[in-house]
Amino acid sequence: AVRAARPDLLLLALGSPKQEIALGRYVNRYRPAVAIGVGATFDFLVGKQKRAPRWMSSAGLEWTYRLSRDPRRLWQRYLVNDRKFARIAWRAWRSRSASQNSLTR
């Protein structure tokens, strides 16, 4: 059905990692369309999911807010499957925090 519609833009909102797997597996079938994984964007836009407070989002902590709001669904994704992501996020947060501290001195 998607191929028959011949879209110019394809937005996949399946969540991670499903949308990334689908994009990698099927993106060539939809060319020349541009395909983008948008995760929970539509849920935020229609008010199904609430966004994190601005300070959390700015600090790169939106994922902790989402985890606290829906732990049953997200705990394994964030805390087990995404351990590598957690290490990267921690290093990025520490680096950002250190650079902000040096600017305020």
Distance bins in CASP14 RR format, pairs under 12 A and 6 or more apart:
PFRMAT RR
TARGET T0000
AUTHOR 0000-0000-0000
RMODE 2
METHOD distances of the structure
MODEL  1
1 7 0 0 0 0 0 1 0 0 0 0 0
1 10 0 0 0 0 0 1 0 0 0 0 0
1 29 0 0 0 0 0 1 0 0 0 0 0
1 30 0 0 0 0 0 1 0 0 0 0 0
2 9 0 0 0 0 0 1 0 0 0 0 0
2 10 1 0 0 1 0 0 0 0 0 0 0
2 11 0 0 0 0 0 1 0 0 0 0 0
2 12 0 0 0 0 0 1 0 0 0 0 0
2 22 0 0 0 0 0 1 0 0 0 0 0
2 26 0 0 0 0 1 0 0 0 0 0 0
2 27 0 0 0 0 0 1 0 0 0 0 0
2 29 0 0 0 0 1 0 0 0 0 0 0
2 30 1 0 0 1 0 0 0 0 0 0 0
2 31 0 0 0 0 0 1 0 0 0 0 0
2 33 0 0 0 0 1 0 0 0 0 0 0
2 35 0 0 0 0 1 0 0 0 0 0 0
3 10 0 0 0 0 0 1 0 0 0 0 0
3 26 0 0 0 0 1 0 0 0 0 0 0
3 27 0 0 0 0 0 1 0 0 0 0 0
3 28 0 0 0 0 0 1 0 0 0 0 0
3 29 1 0 0 1 0 0 0 0 0 0 0
3 30 1 0 0 1 0 0 0 0 0 0 0
3 31 0 0 0 0 1 0 0 0 0 0 0
3 32 0 0 0 0 0 1 0 0 0 0 0
3 33 0 0 0 0 1 0 0 0 0 0 0
4 29 0 0 0 0 0 1 0 0 0 0 0
4 30 0 0 0 0 0 1 0 0 0 0 0
5 30 0 0 0 0 1 0 0 0 0 0 0
5 33 0 0 0 0 1 0 0 0 0 0 0
6 29 0 0 0 0 0 1 0 0 0 0 0
6 30 0 0 0 0 1 0 0 0 0 0 0
6 31 0 0 0 0 0 1 0 0 0 0 0
6 32 0 0 0 0 1 0 0 0 0 0 0
6 33 1 0 0 1 0 0 0 0 0 0 0
7 29 0 0 0 0 0 1 0 0 0 0 0
7 30 1 0 0 1 0 0 0 0 0 0 0
7 31 0 0 0 0 0 1 0 0 0 0 0
7 32 0 0 0 0 1 0 0 0 0 0 0
7 33 1 0 1 0 0 0 0 0 0 0 0
7 34 0 0 0 0 1 0 0 0 0 0 0
7 35 0 0 0 0 1 0 0 0 0 0 0
7 36 0 0 0 0 0 1 0 0 0 0 0
8 30 0 0 0 0 0 1 0 0 0 0 0
8 31 0 0 0 0 0 1 0 0 0 0 0
8 32 1 0 0 1 0 0 0 0 0 0 0
8 33 1 0 1 0 0 0 0 0 0 0 0
8 34 1 0 0 1 0 0 0 0 0 0 0
8 35 0 0 0 0 0 1 0 0 0 0 0
8 36 0 0 0 0 0 1 0 0 0 0 0
9 30 0 0 0 0 1 0 0 0 0 0 0
9 32 0 0 0 0 0 1 0 0 0 0 0
9 33 1 0 0 1 0 0 0 0 0 0 0
9 34 1 0 1 0 0 0 0 0 0 0 0
9 35 1 0 0 1 0 0 0 0 0 0 0
9 36 1 0 0 1 0 0 0 0 0 0 0
9 37 0 0 0 0 0 1 0 0 0 0 0
9 38 0 0 0 0 0 1 0 0 0 0 0
10 19 0 0 0 0 0 1 0 0 0 0 0
10 22 0 0 0 0 0 1 0 0 0 0 0
10 23 0 0 0 0 1 0 0 0 0 0 0
10 26 0 0 0 0 1 0 0 0 0 0 0
10 27 0 0 0 0 1 0 0 0 0 0 0
10 29 0 0 0 0 0 1 0 0 0 0 0
10 30 1 0 1 0 0 0 0 0 0 0 0
10 31 0 0 0 0 0 1 0 0 0 0 0
10 32 0 0 0 0 0 1 0 0 0 0 0
10 33 1 0 1 0 0 0 0 0 0 0 0
10 34 1 0 0 1 0 0 0 0 0 0 0
10 35 1 0 1 0 0 0 0 0 0 0 0
10 36 1 0 0 1 0 0 0 0 0 0 0
10 37 0 0 0 0 1 0 0 0 0 0 0
10 38 0 0 0 0 0 1 0 0 0 0 0
11 19 0 0 0 0 1 0 0 0 0 0 0
11 22 0 0 0 0 0 1 0 0 0 0 0
11 23 0 0 0 0 0 1 0 0 0 0 0
11 30 0 0 0 0 0 1 0 0 0 0 0
11 33 0 0 0 0 0 1 0 0 0 0 0
11 34 0 0 0 0 1 0 0 0 0 0 0
11 35 1 0 0 1 0 0 0 0 0 0 0
11 36 1 0 1 0 0 0 0 0 0 0 0
11 37 1 0 0 1 0 0 0 0 0 0 0
11 38 1 0 1 0 0 0 0 0 0 0 0
11 39 0 0 0 0 1 0 0 0 0 0 0
11 41 1 0 0 1 0 0 0 0 0 0 0
11 42 0 0 0 0 1 0 0 0 0 0 0
11 45 0 0 0 0 0 1 0 0 0 0 0
12 18 0 0 0 0 1 0 0 0 0 0 0
12 19 1 0 1 0 0 0 0 0 0 0 0
12 20 0 0 0 0 1 0 0 0 0 0 0
12 21 0 0 0 0 0 1 0 0 0 0 0
12 22 1 0 1 0 0 0 0 0 0 0 0
12 23 1 0 0 1 0 0 0 0 0 0 0
12 24 0 0 0 0 0 1 0 0 0 0 0
12 25 0 0 0 0 0 1 0 0 0 0 0
12 26 0 0 0 0 1 0 0 0 0 0 0
12 27 0 0 0 0 1 0 0 0 0 0 0
12 30 0 0 0 0 0 1 0 0 0 0 0
12 33 0 0 0 0 0 1 0 0 0 0 0
12 34 0 0 0 0 0 1 0 0 0 0 0
12 35 1 0 0 1 0 0 0 0 0 0 0
12 36 1 0 0 1 0 0 0 0 0 0 0
12 37 1 0 1 0 0 0 0 0 0 0 0
12 38 1 0 0 1 0 0 0 0 0 0 0
12 39 1 0 0 1 0 0 0 0 0 0 0
12 40 0 0 0 0 0 1 0 0 0 0 0
12 41 0 0 0 0 0 1 0 0 0 0 0
12 42 0 0 0 0 0 1 0 0 0 0 0
13 19 1 0 0 1 0 0 0 0 0 0 0
13 22 0 0 0 0 0 1 0 0 0 0 0
13 23 0 0 0 0 0 1 0 0 0 0 0
13 35 0 0 0 0 0 1 0 0 0 0 0
13 36 0 0 0 0 1 0 0 0 0 0 0
13 37 1 0 0 1 0 0 0 0 0 0 0
13 38 1 0 1 0 0 0 0 0 0 0 0
13 39 1 0 1 0 0 0 0 0 0 0 0
13 40 1 0 0 1 0 0 0 0 0 0 0
13 41 1 0 0 1 0 0 0 0 0 0 0
13 42 1 0 1 0 0 0 0 0 0 0 0
13 43 1 0 0 1 0 0 0 0 0 0 0
13 44 0 0 0 0 0 1 0 0 0 0 0
13 45 0 0 0 0 0 1 0 0 0 0 0
13 46 0 0 0 0 0 1 0 0 0 0 0
13 48 0 0 0 0 0 1 0 0 0 0 0
13 49 0 0 0 0 0 1 0 0 0 0 0
14 20 0 0 0 0 1 0 0 0 0 0 0
14 21 0 0 0 0 1 0 0 0 0 0 0
14 22 1 0 0 1 0 0 0 0 0 0 0
14 23 0 0 0 0 1 0 0 0 0 0 0
14 25 0 0 0 0 0 1 0 0 0 0 0
14 26 0 0 0 0 0 1 0 0 0 0 0
14 35 0 0 0 0 0 1 0 0 0 0 0
14 36 0 0 0 0 0 1 0 0 0 0 0
14 37 1 0 0 1 0 0 0 0 0 0 0
14 38 0 0 0 0 1 0 0 0 0 0 0
14 39 1 0 0 1 0 0 0 0 0 0 0
14 40 0 0 0 0 0 1 0 0 0 0 0
14 41 0 0 0 0 0 1 0 0 0 0 0
14 42 0 0 0 0 0 1 0 0 0 0 0
14 43 0 0 0 0 0 1 0 0 0 0 0
15 21 0 0 0 0 0 1 0 0 0 0 0
15 22 0 0 0 0 1 0 0 0 0 0 0
15 23 0 0 0 0 0 1 0 0 0 0 0
15 37 1 0 0 1 0 0 0 0 0 0 0
15 38 0 0 0 0 1 0 0 0 0 0 0
15 39 1 0 1 0 0 0 0 0 0 0 0
15 40 1 0 0 1 0 0 0 0 0 0 0
15 41 0 0 0 0 1 0 0 0 0 0 0
15 42 0 0 0 0 0 1 0 0 0 0 0
15 43 0 0 0 0 1 0 0 0 0 0 0
15 49 0 0 0 0 0 1 0 0 0 0 0
15 66 0 0 0 0 0 1 0 0 0 0 0
15 73 0 0 0 0 0 1 0 0 0 0 0
15 74 0 0 0 0 0 1 0 0 0 0 0
15 77 0 0 0 0 1 0 0 0 0 0 0
16 22 0 0 0 0 0 1 0 0 0 0 0
16 23 0 0 0 0 0 1 0 0 0 0 0
16 37 0 0 0 0 1 0 0 0 0 0 0
16 38 0 0 0 0 0 1 0 0 0 0 0
16 39 1 0 0 1 0 0 0 0 0 0 0
16 40 0 0 0 0 1 0 0 0 0 0 0
16 63 0 0 0 0 0 1 0 0 0 0 0
16 66 0 0 0 0 0 1 0 0 0 0 0
16 74 0 0 0 0 0 1 0 0 0 0 0
16 77 1 0 0 1 0 0 0 0 0 0 0
16 78 0 0 0 0 1 0 0 0 0 0 0
16 81 0 0 0 0 1 0 0 0 0 0 0
16 82 0 0 0 0 1 0 0 0 0 0 0
16 85 0 0 0 0 1 0 0 0 0 0 0
17 23 0 0 0 0 0 1 0 0 0 0 0
17 24 0 0 0 0 0 1 0 0 0 0 0
17 25 0 0 0 0 0 1 0 0 0 0 0
17 37 0 0 0 0 0 1 0 0 0 0 0
17 39 0 0 0 0 0 1 0 0 0 0 0
17 76 0 0 0 0 0 1 0 0 0 0 0
17 77 0 0 0 0 1 0 0 0 0 0 0
17 78 0 0 0 0 0 1 0 0 0 0 0
17 81 1 0 0 1 0 0 0 0 0 0 0
17 82 0 0 0 0 1 0 0 0 0 0 0
17 85 0 0 0 0 0 1 0 0 0 0 0
18 24 0 0 0 0 0 1 0 0 0 0 0
18 25 0 0 0 0 0 1 0 0 0 0 0
18 26 0 0 0 0 0 1 0 0 0 0 0
18 37 0 0 0 0 1 0 0 0 0 0 0
18 39 0 0 0 0 1 0 0 0 0 0 0
18 77 0 0 0 0 0 1 0 0 0 0 0
18 81 0 0 0 0 0 1 0 0 0 0 0
19 25 0 0 0 0 0 1 0 0 0 0 0
19 26 0 0 0 0 0 1 0 0 0 0 0
19 27 0 0 0 0 0 1 0 0 0 0 0
19 35 0 0 0 0 1 0 0 0 0 0 0
19 36 0 0 0 0 1 0 0 0 0 0 0
19 37 1 0 1 0 0 0 0 0 0 0 0
19 38 1 0 0 1 0 0 0 0 0 0 0
19 39 1 0 0 1 0 0 0 0 0 0 0
19 40 0 0 0 0 0 1 0 0 0 0 0
19 41 0 0 0 0 0 1 0 0 0 0 0
19 42 0 0 0 0 0 1 0 0 0 0 0
20 26 0 0 0 0 0 1 0 0 0 0 0
20 27 0 0 0 0 0 1 0 0 0 0 0
20 35 0 0 0 0 0 1 0 0 0 0 0
20 36 0 0 0 0 0 1 0 0 0 0 0
20 37 1 0 0 1 0 0 0 0 0 0 0
20 38 0 0 0 0 0 1 0 0 0 0 0
20 39 0 0 0 0 1 0 0 0 0 0 0
21 27 0 0 0 0 0 1 0 0 0 0 0
21 37 0 0 0 0 0 1 0 0 0 0 0
22 29 0 0 0 0 0 1 0 0 0 0 0
22 30 0 0 0 0 0 1 0 0 0 0 0
22 35 0 0 0 0 1 0 0 0 0 0 0
22 36 0 0 0 0 0 1 0 0 0 0 0
22 37 0 0 0 0 1 0 0 0 0 0 0
22 39 0 0 0 0 0 1 0 0 0 0 0
23 29 0 0 0 0 0 1 0 0 0 0 0
23 30 0 0 0 0 1 0 0 0 0 0 0
23 33 0 0 0 0 0 1 0 0 0 0 0
23 34 0 0 0 0 0 1 0 0 0 0 0
23 35 1 0 1 0 0 0 0 0 0 0 0
23 36 0 0 0 0 1 0 0 0 0 0 0
23 37 1 0 0 1 0 0 0 0 0 0 0
23 38 0 0 0 0 0 1 0 0 0 0 0
23 39 0 0 0 0 0 1 0 0 0 0 0
24 30 0 0 0 0 0 1 0 0 0 0 0
24 35 0 0 0 0 1 0 0 0 0 0 0
24 37 0 0 0 0 0 1 0 0 0 0 0
25 35 0 0 0 0 0 1 0 0 0 0 0
26 33 0 0 0 0 0 1 0 0 0 0 0
26 35 0 0 0 0 1 0 0 0 0 0 0
27 33 0 0 0 0 1 0 0 0 0 0 0
27 34 0 0 0 0 1 0 0 0 0 0 0
27 35 1 0 1 0 0 0 0 0 0 0 0
27 36 0 0 0 0 0 1 0 0 0 0 0
27 37 0 0 0 0 0 1 0 0 0 0 0
28 35 0 0 0 0 1 0 0 0 0 0 0
29 35 0 0 0 0 1 0 0 0 0 0 0
30 36 0 0 0 0 0 1 0 0 0 0 0
38 44 0 0 0 0 1 0 0 0 0 0 0
38 45 0 0 0 0 1 0 0 0 0 0 0
39 45 0 0 0 0 0 1 0 0 0 0 0
39 49 0 0 0 0 0 1 0 0 0 0 0
39 66 0 0 0 0 0 1 0 0 0 0 0
39 77 0 0 0 0 0 1 0 0 0 0 0
40 46 0 0 0 0 0 1 0 0 0 0 0
40 47 0 0 0 0 0 1 0 0 0 0 0
40 48 0 0 0 0 1 0 0 0 0 0 0
40 49 1 0 1 0 0 0 0 0 0 0 0
40 50 0 0 0 0 0 1 0 0 0 0 0
40 51 0 0 0 0 1 0 0 0 0 0 0
40 52 0 0 0 0 0 1 0 0 0 0 0
40 62 0 0 0 0 1 0 0 0 0 0 0
40 63 0 0 0 0 0 1 0 0 0 0 0
40 65 0 0 0 0 0 1 0 0 0 0 0
40 66 1 0 0 1 0 0 0 0 0 0 0
40 69 0 0 0 0 0 1 0 0 0 0 0
40 70 0 0 0 0 0 1 0 0 0 0 0
40 73 0 0 0 0 0 1 0 0 0 0 0
40 74 0 0 0 0 0 1 0 0 0 0 0
40 77 0 0 0 0 0 1 0 0 0 0 0
41 47 0 0 0 0 0 1 0 0 0 0 0
41 48 0 0 0 0 0 1 0 0 0 0 0
41 49 0 0 0 0 1 0 0 0 0 0 0
41 51 0 0 0 0 0 1 0 0 0 0 0
42 48 1 0 0 1 0 0 0 0 0 0 0
42 49 0 0 0 0 1 0 0 0 0 0 0
43 49 1 1 0 0 0 0 0 0 0 0 0
43 50 0 0 0 0 1 0 0 0 0 0 0
43 51 0 0 0 0 1 0 0 0 0 0 0
43 66 0 0 0 0 0 1 0 0 0 0 0
43 69 0 0 0 0 0 1 0 0 0 0 0
43 70 0 0 0 0 0 1 0 0 0 0 0
44 50 1 0 0 1 0 0 0 0 0 0 0
44 51 1 0 1 0 0 0 0 0 0 0 0
44 52 0 0 0 0 0 1 0 0 0 0 0
44 57 0 0 0 0 0 1 0 0 0 0 0
44 62 0 0 0 0 0 1 0 0 0 0 0
44 65 0 0 0 0 0 1 0 0 0 0 0
44 66 0 0 0 0 0 1 0 0 0 0 0
45 51 0 0 0 0 0 1 0 0 0 0 0
48 69 0 0 0 0 0 1 0 0 0 0 0
48 70 0 0 0 0 0 1 0 0 0 0 0
49 62 0 0 0 0 0 1 0 0 0 0 0
49 65 0 0 0 0 0 1 0 0 0 0 0
49 66 1 0 0 1 0 0 0 0 0 0 0
49 69 1 0 0 1 0 0 0 0 0 0 0
49 70 0 0 0 0 1 0 0 0 0 0 0
49 73 0 0 0 0 0 1 0 0 0 0 0
49 74 0 0 0 0 0 1 0 0 0 0 0
50 56 0 0 0 0 0 1 0 0 0 0 0
50 57 0 0 0 0 0 1 0 0 0 0 0
50 62 0 0 0 0 0 1 0 0 0 0 0
50 65 0 0 0 0 1 0 0 0 0 0 0
50 66 0 0 0 0 1 0 0 0 0 0 0
50 68 0 0 0 0 0 1 0 0 0 0 0
50 69 1 0 0 1 0 0 0 0 0 0 0
50 70 0 0 0 0 0 1 0 0 0 0 0
51 57 1 0 0 1 0 0 0 0 0 0 0
51 58 0 0 0 0 0 1 0 0 0 0 0
51 61 0 0 0 0 0 1 0 0 0 0 0
51 62 1 0 0 1 0 0 0 0 0 0 0
51 65 0 0 0 0 1 0 0 0 0 0 0
51 66 0 0 0 0 1 0 0 0 0 0 0
51 69 0 0 0 0 0 1 0 0 0 0 0
52 58 0 0 0 0 1 0 0 0 0 0 0
52 59 0 0 0 0 1 0 0 0 0 0 0
52 60 0 0 0 0 1 0 0 0 0 0 0
52 61 1 0 0 1 0 0 0 0 0 0 0
52 62 1 0 1 0 0 0 0 0 0 0 0
52 63 0 0 0 0 1 0 0 0 0 0 0
52 64 1 0 0 1 0 0 0 0 0 0 0
52 65 1 1 0 0 0 0 0 0 0 0 0
52 66 1 0 0 1 0 0 0 0 0 0 0
52 67 0 0 0 0 0 1 0 0 0 0 0
52 68 0 0 0 0 1 0 0 0 0 0 0
52 69 0 0 0 0 1 0 0 0 0 0 0
53 59 0 0 0 0 1 0 0 0 0 0 0
53 60 0 0 0 0 0 1 0 0 0 0 0
53 61 0 0 0 0 1 0 0 0 0 0 0
53 62 0 0 0 0 1 0 0 0 0 0 0
53 64 0 0 0 0 0 1 0 0 0 0 0
53 65 1 0 0 1 0 0 0 0 0 0 0
53 68 0 0 0 0 0 1 0 0 0 0 0
53 69 0 0 0 0 0 1 0 0 0 0 0
54 60 0 0 0 0 0 1 0 0 0 0 0
54 61 0 0 0 0 0 1 0 0 0 0 0
54 62 0 0 0 0 0 1 0 0 0 0 0
54 65 0 0 0 0 0 1 0 0 0 0 0
55 61 0 0 0 0 1 0 0 0 0 0 0
55 62 0 0 0 0 0 1 0 0 0 0 0
55 64 0 0 0 0 0 1 0 0 0 0 0
55 65 0 0 0 0 0 1 0 0 0 0 0
56 62 1 0 0 1 0 0 0 0 0 0 0
56 63 0 0 0 0 1 0 0 0 0 0 0
56 64 1 0 0 1 0 0 0 0 0 0 0
56 65 1 0 1 0 0 0 0 0 0 0 0
56 66 0 0 0 0 1 0 0 0 0 0 0
56 67 0 0 0 0 0 1 0 0 0 0 0
56 68 0 0 0 0 1 0 0 0 0 0 0
56 69 0 0 0 0 0 1 0 0 0 0 0
56 93 0 0 0 0 0 1 0 0 0 0 0
57 63 0 0 0 0 0 1 0 0 0 0 0
57 64 0 0 0 0 0 1 0 0 0 0 0
57 65 1 0 0 1 0 0 0 0 0 0 0
57 66 0 0 0 0 0 1 0 0 0 0 0
58 65 0 0 0 0 0 1 0 0 0 0 0
58 93 0 0 0 0 0 1 0 0 0 0 0
58 96 0 0 0 0 1 0 0 0 0 0 0
58 97 0 0 0 0 0 1 0 0 0 0 0
58 100 0 0 0 0 0 1 0 0 0 0 0
59 65 0 0 0 0 0 1 0 0 0 0 0
59 89 0 0 0 0 0 1 0 0 0 0 0
59 92 0 0 0 0 0 1 0 0 0 0 0
59 93 1 0 0 1 0 0 0 0 0 0 0
59 94 0 0 0 0 0 1 0 0 0 0 0
59 96 1 0 0 1 0 0 0 0 0 0 0
59 97 0 0 0 0 1 0 0 0 0 0 0
59 100 0 0 0 0 1 0 0 0 0 0 0
60 66 0 0 0 0 0 1 0 0 0 0 0
60 85 0 0 0 0 0 1 0 0 0 0 0
60 88 0 0 0 0 0 1 0 0 0 0 0
60 89 1 0 0 1 0 0 0 0 0 0 0
60 90 0 0 0 0 0 1 0 0 0 0 0
60 92 1 0 0 1 0 0 0 0 0 0 0
60 93 1 0 0 1 0 0 0 0 0 0 0
60 94 0 0 0 0 0 1 0 0 0 0 0
60 95 0 0 0 0 0 1 0 0 0 0 0
60 96 0 0 0 0 1 0 0 0 0 0 0
60 97 0 0 0 0 0 1 0 0 0 0 0
61 67 0 0 0 0 1 0 0 0 0 0 0
61 68 0 0 0 0 0 1 0 0 0 0 0
61 78 0 0 0 0 0 1 0 0 0 0 0
61 86 0 0 0 0 0 1 0 0 0 0 0
61 89 0 0 0 0 1 0 0 0 0 0 0
61 90 0 0 0 0 0 1 0 0 0 0 0
61 92 0 0 0 0 0 1 0 0 0 0 0
61 93 1 0 0 1 0 0 0 0 0 0 0
61 96 0 0 0 0 0 1 0 0 0 0 0
61 97 0 0 0 0 0 1 0 0 0 0 0
62 68 0 0 0 0 0 1 0 0 0 0 0
62 69 0 0 0 0 0 1 0 0 0 0 0
62 74 0 0 0 0 0 1 0 0 0 0 0
62 78 0 0 0 0 0 1 0 0 0 0 0
62 89 0 0 0 0 0 1 0 0 0 0 0
63 69 0 0 0 0 0 1 0 0 0 0 0
63 70 0 0 0 0 0 1 0 0 0 0 0
63 71 0 0 0 0 0 1 0 0 0 0 0
63 74 0 0 0 0 1 0 0 0 0 0 0
63 75 0 0 0 0 0 1 0 0 0 0 0
63 77 0 0 0 0 1 0 0 0 0 0 0
63 78 1 0 1 0 0 0 0 0 0 0 0
63 79 0 0 0 0 0 1 0 0 0 0 0
63 82 0 0 0 0 1 0 0 0 0 0 0
63 85 0 0 0 0 1 0 0 0 0 0 0
63 86 0 0 0 0 1 0 0 0 0 0 0
63 88 0 0 0 0 0 1 0 0 0 0 0
63 89 1 0 0 1 0 0 0 0 0 0 0
63 90 0 0 0 0 0 1 0 0 0 0 0
63 93 0 0 0 0 0 1 0 0 0 0 0
64 70 0 0 0 0 0 1 0 0 0 0 0
64 71 0 0 0 0 0 1 0 0 0 0 0
64 74 0 0 0 0 0 1 0 0 0 0 0
64 75 0 0 0 0 0 1 0 0 0 0 0
64 78 0 0 0 0 1 0 0 0 0 0 0
64 79 0 0 0 0 0 1 0 0 0 0 0
64 86 0 0 0 0 0 1 0 0 0 0 0
64 89 0 0 0 0 1 0 0 0 0 0 0
64 90 0 0 0 0 0 1 0 0 0 0 0
64 93 0 0 0 0 0 1 0 0 0 0 0
65 71 0 0 0 0 0 1 0 0 0 0 0
65 74 0 0 0 0 0 1 0 0 0 0 0
65 78 0 0 0 0 0 1 0 0 0 0 0
66 73 0 0 0 0 1 0 0 0 0 0 0
66 74 1 0 0 1 0 0 0 0 0 0 0
66 75 0 0 0 0 0 1 0 0 0 0 0
66 77 0 0 0 0 1 0 0 0 0 0 0
66 78 0 0 0 0 1 0 0 0 0 0 0
67 73 0 0 0 0 1 0 0 0 0 0 0
67 74 1 0 1 0 0 0 0 0 0 0 0
67 75 1 0 0 1 0 0 0 0 0 0 0
67 76 0 0 0 0 0 1 0 0 0 0 0
67 77 0 0 0 0 1 0 0 0 0 0 0
67 78 1 0 1 0 0 0 0 0 0 0 0
67 79 1 0 0 1 0 0 0 0 0 0 0
67 80 0 0 0 0 0 1 0 0 0 0 0
67 82 0 0 0 0 0 1 0 0 0 0 0
67 86 0 0 0 0 0 1 0 0 0 0 0
68 74 0 0 0 0 1 0 0 0 0 0 0
68 75 0 0 0 0 0 1 0 0 0 0 0
68 78 0 0 0 0 0 1 0 0 0 0 0
69 75 0 0 0 0 0 1 0 0 0 0 0
69 78 0 0 0 0 0 1 0 0 0 0 0
70 76 0 0 0 0 0 1 0 0 0 0 0
70 77 0 0 0 0 0 1 0 0 0 0 0
70 78 0 0 0 0 0 1 0 0 0 0 0
71 77 0 0 0 0 0 1 0 0 0 0 0
71 78 0 0 0 0 1 0 0 0 0 0 0
71 79 0 0 0 0 1 0 0 0 0 0 0
74 80 0 0 0 0 0 1 0 0 0 0 0
74 81 0 0 0 0 0 1 0 0 0 0 0
74 82 0 0 0 0 1 0 0 0 0 0 0
75 81 0 0 0 0 1 0 0 0 0 0 0
75 82 0 0 0 0 0 1 0 0 0 0 0
76 82 0 0 0 0 1 0 0 0 0 0 0
76 83 0 0 0 0 0 1 0 0 0 0 0
77 83 0 0 0 0 0 1 0 0 0 0 0
77 85 0 0 0 0 1 0 0 0 0 0 0
77 86 0 0 0 0 0 1 0 0 0 0 0
78 84 0 0 0 0 0 1 0 0 0 0 0
78 85 1 0 0 1 0 0 0 0 0 0 0
78 86 1 0 0 1 0 0 0 0 0 0 0
78 89 0 0 0 0 1 0 0 0 0 0 0
79 85 0 0 0 0 0 1 0 0 0 0 0
79 86 1 0 0 1 0 0 0 0 0 0 0
79 89 0 0 0 0 0 1 0 0 0 0 0
80 86 0 0 0 0 1 0 0 0 0 0 0
82 88 0 0 0 0 1 0 0 0 0 0 0
82 89 0 0 0 0 1 0 0 0 0 0 0
82 90 0 0 0 0 0 1 0 0 0 0 0
83 89 0 0 0 0 0 1 0 0 0 0 0
83 90 0 0 0 0 0 1 0 0 0 0 0
84 90 0 0 0 0 0 1 0 0 0 0 0
84 91 0 0 0 0 0 1 0 0 0 0 0
85 91 0 0 0 0 0 1 0 0 0 0 0
85 92 0 0 0 0 0 1 0 0 0 0 0
86 92 0 0 0 0 0 1 0 0 0 0 0
86 93 0 0 0 0 0 1 0 0 0 0 0
87 93 0 0 0 0 0 1 0 0 0 0 0
87 94 0 0 0 0 0 1 0 0 0 0 0
88 94 0 0 0 0 0 1 0 0 0 0 0
88 95 0 0 0 0 0 1 0 0 0 0 0
89 95 0 0 0 0 0 1 0 0 0 0 0
89 96 0 0 0 0 0 1 0 0 0 0 0
90 96 0 0 0 0 0 1 0 0 0 0 0
90 97 0 0 0 0 0 1 0 0 0 0 0
91 97 0 0 0 0 0 1 0 0 0 0 0
91 98 0 0 0 0 0 1 0 0 0 0 0
92 98 0 0 0 0 0 1 0 0 0 0 0
92 99 0 0 0 0 0 1 0 0 0 0 0
93 99 0 0 0 0 0 1 0 0 0 0 0
93 100 0 0 0 0 0 1 0 0 0 0 0
94 100 0 0 0 0 0 1 0 0 0 0 0
94 101 0 0 0 0 0 1 0 0 0 0 0
95 101 0 0 0 0 0 1 0 0 0 0 0
95 102 0 0 0 0 0 1 0 0 0 0 0
96 102 0 0 0 0 0 1 0 0 0 0 0
96 103 0 0 0 0 0 1 0 0 0 0 0
97 103 0 0 0 0 0 1 0 0 0 0 0
97 104 0 0 0 0 0 1 0 0 0 0 0
98 104 0 0 0 0 0 1 0 0 0 0 0
98 105 0 0 0 0 0 1 0 0 0 0 0
99 105 0 0 0 0 0 1 0 0 0 0 0
END
